[in-house]
């Protein structure tokens, strides 16, 4: 049984890269859902159950920080693991996102292994990657 993953980023290209990275990694996913901002993400959540949310911080209409706050305030969604994937490198923003409830933070550009390892850590998949193992099709590329 796979996981349902919600990818929230205002860049459709970045959503596709994250989705493809997860697919190639072999992480067990049943459904991918996508949203371009926090408002769209909340609409997706109204109609679909997701097991984990991957979100950017800087987005129009509703940013990732506001989305995290809303999810953590909700009795229904407060337990969903949240991973921030963002170009935001200011320590203040990173610490803020973790302090308000994000479970982990990945900086763009990222190595594909970072996403897979983070998903495995948070979701409890039984898989251990060796240091010399490369994800097929990616090599040492950063995204």
C-alpha positions in Angstrom: 0.0 0.0 0.0 1.5 3.3 -1.1 1.4 6.8 0.3 -0.6 9.8 -1.0 1.7 12.8 -1.6 0.7 16.4 -2.0 3.3 18.6 -3.7 2.7 22.4 -3.2 4.9 24.8 -5.3 4.0 27.7 -7.5 6.3 26.4 -10.2 4.7 23.6 -12.2 8.2 22.6 -13.4 9.4 22.1 -9.9 6.3 20.1 -9.0 7.1 17.8 -11.9 10.8 17.5 -10.9 9.8 16.6 -7.3 7.2 14.1 -8.6 9.6 12.5 -11.0 12.3 12.3 -8.3 10.0 10.5 -6.0 8.8 8.1 -8.8 12.3 7.2 -9.8 13.4 6.7 -6.2 11.1 3.8 -5.8 9.3 5.3 -2.8 5.8 3.7 -2.7 3.2 6.2 -3.8 -0.4 5.5 -4.6 -1.4 9.1 -5.6 0.3 12.4 -6.3 -1.7 15.6 -5.8 -0.4 19.0 -6.8 -1.2 22.6 -5.8 0.3 25.9 -6.8 -0.2 27.6 -3.4 -1.6 27.1 0.0 -5.2 27.9 -0.9 -5.1 25.2 -3.7 -3.5 22.8 -1.2 -6.3 23.2 1.3 -8.9 22.6 -1.5 -7.0 19.4 -2.5 -7.1 18.3 1.2 -10.9 18.9 1.4 -11.4 16.1 -1.2 -8.4 13.8 -0.8 -6.5 12.2 2.0 -2.8 12.7 1.9 -0.1 11.1 4.0 2.6 13.7 3.5 2.8 17.3 2.2 5.9 18.7 0.5 5.7 22.5 0.3 7.6 25.5 -0.9 7.7 28.6 1.3 7.5 31.5 -1.2 4.2 31.3 -3.1 1.5 33.8 -4.1 -1.9 34.0 -2.4 -1.0 31.7 0.5 2.6 31.0 1.3 4.0 27.8 2.9 4.4 29.3 6.3 0.7 30.1 6.4 -0.2 26.7 5.0 1.8 25.0 7.7 0.1 27.1 10.4 -3.3 26.2 9.1 -2.6 22.5 8.9 -1.2 22.4 12.4 -4.2 24.2 13.8 -6.6 21.7 12.2 -7.7 18.7 14.1 -8.0 16.7 10.9 -4.6 17.7 9.3 -2.4 18.4 12.3 -0.8 15.0 12.2 0.2 15.0 8.5 4.0 15.2 8.1 5.2 18.3 6.3 8.5 18.8 4.5 9.5 22.2 3.3 11.4 22.2 -0.1 12.5 25.8 -0.8 15.2 28.1 -2.1 14.7 30.1 1.1 18.1 29.9 2.8 17.7 32.4 5.5 18.1 30.6 8.8 15.3 32.6 10.3 12.8 31.3 7.7 14.1 27.7 8.1 13.8 27.9 11.9 10.4 29.5 11.7 9.0 26.7 9.4 10.4 24.0 11.8 9.1 25.9 14.9 5.6 26.1 13.6 5.3 22.5 12.7 7.3 21.4 9.6 8.9 18.1 10.2 11.9 18.6 7.9 13.5 21.1 5.5 15.2 20.5 2.2 17.0 23.4 0.4 16.8 23.8 -3.4 18.8 22.8 -5.2 18.5 19.3 -3.7 20.0 15.9 -4.5 17.3 13.4 -5.3 18.5 11.2 -2.4 17.6 13.9 0.1 13.9 13.7 -0.8 13.8 9.9 -0.7 15.8 9.7 2.5 13.5 12.3 4.1 10.3 10.5 3.0 11.6 7.2 4.3 12.6 8.8 7.6 9.2 10.4 8.1 7.0 7.6 6.7 8.8 4.6 8.1 9.5 2.8 4.9 11.8 -0.2 5.3 14.7 0.8 3.1 18.3 1.8 3.8 20.3 3.5 1.1 24.0 2.9 1.1 26.3 5.9 0.7 27.5 4.8 -2.7 24.1 4.0 -4.1 22.9 6.3 -6.9 19.3 6.7 -7.9 19.0 5.3 -11.4 18.6 8.0 -14.0 19.9 10.8 -11.8 23.5 10.3 -10.9 24.9 13.3 -9.0 22.5 15.9 -10.4 21.1 18.6 -8.2 17.6 20.0 -8.7 
